[in-house]
Amino acid sequence: MTYVPYIMLGAGMLSLVLFLYLRVKKGGPVAALVKTLTSIFFLATGITALFANPGNLTWGLLVIFGMIFGLIGDIVLDVRIIYPDDADTWQYGGMFSFLIGHIIFLVAIYLTLPDAGDKLWMIIVFPAIIAVLASAGAVLGGPKMGLNYGKWKLISFLYALVGMFMVFTSGAAAIAAGFTAKWIVMFVGAFLFIGSDLVLSQQYFGPAEKLKNPTLVIINHAAYYIAQFLIALTILY
């Protein structure tokens, strides 16, 4: 059974390549459908990984729930394009869905964190401080990077805060665990996830031409989906 998650991973990578081609060349509902299929594949990777490693139940279930909110966020953000009159509502919904997913990932990390002894400062305090500084810098420094957050400033800060906290907590967990495979893969996945979000912020809040910039579209989606597939694979460890 351990090979099944990798089959789902391979199918998902093929779906991702097809989606990126359709998204850049044509767009439209067909590309959106293939995008949803790609999201289903990362969810399938996580589910089959849990069947392959049922002893990892707590981590596996929480990661799967976190990815479900990612799938919902994908769909909701696509709906904003279909219904432009309600675009703001759908964008808030998509951002909150991803925010909840990040929180669930954080819960998973802290519930299964390796024993760090007296290093609580390293796995809680230090990541929190760095996350606050990094997210505040990203939002407050937006104008210098050509970004106009406008009414999205608060939700962007909250989202960046939780996302950055997940990245740095994953990194701290990797250090505390002695750089075991699970935590290294989780850290890389979290890093790519927030990297995708940083690119997306350029598209959403930067100059209008960046929204459809092919290079940014490819980098954003490739980083996001590779991140989700990596996080799904952590269930195997």
Secondary structure, DSSP 8 states (H G I E B T S, - for coil): -TTHHHHHHHHHHHHHHHHHHHHHHT-HHHHHHHHHHHHHHHHHHHHHHHHH-GGGHHHHHHHHHHHHHHHHHHHHHHHHHH-GGGHHHHHHHHHHHHHHHHHHHHHHHHHS----TT-HIIIIIHHHHHHHHHHHHHHHTGGGGT---GGGHHHHHHHHHHHHHHHHHHHHHHHHTTS-HHHHHHHHHHHHHHHHHHHHHHHHHS-GGGGG-HHHHHHHHHHHHHHHHHHHHGGG-
